Structure formats: C-alpha cells, structure tokens
Amino acid sequence: MTHLPTDVRAALRFFAFHLGNGTLDGELLDGIDYRARLFVYGSDLEMVFAVFANVLEVDEQGQTVNDGEAQHRAAQWIRQRCDPAYRVEPPFAPWETELHGP
C-alpha cells in the first residue's frame, strides 16, 4: 500500500490547522466566524475539504504546486456560504465541487 506524498499530507495538515483555528485566508474571511457554521452542518465541512482536495495539484515528484490556491478556493466557498452577497470569481467549475467516493 502506498501513502500520500509527504508534501500532500503537509498541505492537508496546514489546511486543517488554519480551517480549525479560524485563520484560513485571513483577508477574504476577515470578520466572518465560519467555524460555527461549518462544524454544525457536516455537509458544509465536507464540501470545504472536497474543494481543497479537488483543486490541489501535485507534480510528478509528489510535491504540491498550488496549495495556496487550493486554500483560497476553499475559503471562497466558505465566504459564499456565509455571505450571500459575495460572488466567487471565477465561478466554481463543476469539477471543483465534485464529491468523490461512496
């Protein structure tokens, strides 16, 4: 059995850390306490991780190449769920919000 590359595991860990302590994309989410909403409604948290994982890219050596962009897109999804006036630019493509698995 193989494991996710170390760089991917680190990107997931840092994403979860920033998400959990309320510091994910401080500029975009400034003043928005998204944690209460995400942790009450499990499907919102599920979608945040789906967007992050769907956007995250890995090169041939297993190194992440866009973890900042993946975090930002996840933050945009959070912002649009918490702020109905916010418009995501560019809009999410279907593949970014696709849920995988059983």
C-alpha angles and dihedrals in degrees: 000000000000128000132220111272115269092247091055092048089050092050090051092047094050091045091052091046094052092042093050098047096044098249101111108134095342094197097052096039098037109146094007115116096204096161096081091054096044096047095047097049108048095195091062091055090046091054093048090057091043092054092047093048095043093052096041112103127200127197127222091275092055094254119140113240103186111024090137091055091047090052091048093051090049089049090051089054090051092048094052090050092050099036115042090191093060116099119203113231116230096021115242116272114225092250091058093061099036116129114219131200137039 
